[in-house]
C-alpha cells in the first residue's frame, strides 16, 4: 500500500464521521453505520482484507463493546425506571440544593465529583446526570456535554479500573515483562493532576463561557477539585496503597468532601433550600431521599462487594466467565493467538446495574402504568445509543484486522506487506516522519482511536503494541508513550458519538450530538496537546533537545491558534 494513499483512506471514514455529525447533524448511530460500511469497503478493496475476516472482526467488535453498549442499555433502563417512580425527581431536588446556588459549585459537585464517583463504580454519568443538569436550568447542550466530559478526568480508572487492567495485560504481553496493576496505574496517575485540572476548568467554560471561566471563585474551586482528583489518583496507585480499581470512587468522594469543607471554611451554605419551588417540595413529601437513592446504594454495595471480596470476584469473573472465541490470528512477529473475548457477564457493571434495578423495585410503587411507561420509554431511548456504541467498536476491529487473510487451516495471517494493515501503517507513518518527536503523536493517536471506538479500552488495545515497537526503535520510555495513548483515548469521551447520543437519549434530545462535539473538540484537542507535551518531556532523559521540541510545539500551536482567531475576527462596518 502506498503510504500517502493508505493514510488518506484511513482518515477518510473518520473525516466522514465528523462531517456527518457536525455539519449534517446526523445521529451517532446513523453515522456509525455509514462509516462502518465505508471502513469495511476500504479494508476489503484497498487493504486486501478477506471479506470473511472483515465480517467476523465486526462481530468480535460488537461483543467487545458489551461493557459499554450493554451498560448503556441497563443505565437507561435504571434511569427511566427511577424517573417513572419519582425517585429521579427526588434526587434532582436534593441536587438542586447543593452548591448554595453557586453555578460553579453545582457543576463541580455534580458533573465533576459525583461524575467521578459514578463512573468509578461502573455507572454512567451520561445516562444518570443529564436529567439532573437539565432540571437545574442548564441548556440541553450543556446538560449533555458536562456529563460526557465528566468521563474524562480519571477515565483510566473508570468501571472499577477496567482500562488500567487492560493496559496492564496488553503491555505485559507486548513487552514480555509482567507489570503490576498498581505500577501501570501510577504511570497514568502522573498525568492526572494536569488533566483533571484542565477538565474541571473546561466544565466552567462549557457551562458559562467566559463569564464562568473568569469567575474568580469558580476558577479557584475548579483548580482545587482538579488538583484533589489528581493527587488522590497518585496516592491510590502507590505500591503501599494499591487501590487502583477504586481510584475513581475514592477520588470522587474526596473531591466532594473537599468542596464541602471549602464551603464550611468560606462560611457559605453547602445546601440552599431557597432553590426549591412548590413542585420540588411536593417531590420531597412524596418520597424520602433514602428510598429514592436505593438503586444507587445497591449498585455501590454490589460494586464494592464484587471487587473487594476476592472469592466473590474470582467466582464471578473467572469461574463463571463465558469466553467467546472467534478463531485464531497471527501477529506481526508470527505468534499465533486466539481471538477470544472474555465477557465476564456476571461480573460486569451492566449486570450489577440490572440487578440493582430489579432489587430496588419492591421499595417503589410498581403499578401497571409505571412498568408500562418504563418499558415504552426504554424501547424508545435505548436501541439507538446501544447501536452507536457497538458499531464504532466494530469499525475499530475492522481496522485492527485489515489486511488479514485466512490460511488453509483458518488462521488469519498478518499481511505479507505490513502496510496493508491500517493500524500498522498509521503508526509507522507517524514514527518515520517524526523520529524522536514521535511521542508527541501517541496521545493524538489515542484520541483518534477513542473517537472511533468510544472507549479508552479499545484505544489501548489498538495502539499499545505499535507504541511499544516505535518507542524501542527511538529509545523512548515505552510505558510512558503507551500510557499517553490511553490518556488520549480517555479524552475522546467528550467526542464519542456513542456516549453523547446516550446522554442525549436520556433527555430525548437525539440530534444535538454534532453541536456537543463542536464544544468538546476544543477541550479534547487542548488537553491532548498538553498530554503530548508531558509525554515528550518524560519519554527521554531531560535535555535541551527535548525542551526545545516542547517549546517549538507550543510556538507552532500558538501560531496556528492565532491565525485561526485572526481569520475569525469580526470585520469592521
Number of C-alpha atoms within 10 A of each C-alpha: 16 9 14 11 10 21 15 11 18 20 15 15 23 19 13 15 24 20 15 20 25 18 12 12 17 20 23 31 21 16 23 29 19 16 22 24 14 18 24 23 16 22 26 20 12 16 23 18 25 18 17 13 21 27 15 17 24 25 20 21 23 21 19 22 26 20 22 23 27 22 25 26 25 24 26 28 24 24 22 25 25 25 18 20 22 20 27 23 22 27 22 20 25 18 18 25 20 22 23 18 17 16 18 24 23 21 23 27 23 25 29 32 28 23 29 34 28 27 25 31 29 27 28 31 29 32 30 21 28 29 24 22 24 17 17 18 11 18 14 20 21 20 27 33 29 33 31 30 32 31 28 28 28 30 30 33 26 29 26 25 25 21 25 29 21 19 27 20 17 19 25 15 13 14 16 9 8 13 15 14 21 23 17 23 30 22 17 24 30 17 22 27 22 19 24 27 22 21 27 31 24 25 26 25 18 21 21 17 12 11 12 20 20 15 13 11 14 22 20 14 19 28 20 18 29 28 21 22 31 23 16 21 28 21 18 23 25 16 15 9 11 18 20 30 27 25 30 33 27 20 27 28 15 18 25 22 14 17 22 20 13 15 16 12 9 9 9 14 16 19 17 16 16 10 14 13 10 8 11 18 13 12 19 19 11 12 17 13 16 12 15 22 16 20 25 18 15 18 24 21 15 18 24 16 13 21 19 13 10 11 11 15 18 15 14 17 20 16 11 14 16 14 13 14 12 15 14 17 22 19 15 14 7 10 9 15 13 13 16 14 15 15 20 17 18 18 22 23 26 25 17 25 27 18 17 21 22 13 14 20 15 8 12 18 12 14 9 9 10 18 14 13 15 22 15 11 17 21 14 12 23 22 16 21 29 24 22 27 33 29 32 32 32 30 27 28 25 30 26 19 27 31 28 30 23 17 10 7 7 11 17 24 19 23 20 12 10 16 21 24 26 25 21 19 21 19 21 18 15 18 24 12 10 12 13 21 19 23 33 29 25 32 30 25 25 31 31 21 31 32 28 30 32 33 31 32 24 26 29 30 21 24 23 25 21 21 31 20 17 22 23 13 13 16 12 23 19 25 20 26 27 27 28 33 35 35 33 32 35 36 39 35 28 29 31 30 31 32 34 32 32 36 33 27 24 26 18 15 15 20 18 20 28 24 15 28 22 16 18 23 15 13 24 27 17 14 23 29 20 18 24 26 23 20 27 27 18 16 23 18 12 11 9 9 13 19 14 11 17 20 13 12 17 15 12 12 14 12 12 12 12 12 12 11 11 10 10 9 9 8 6 4 3
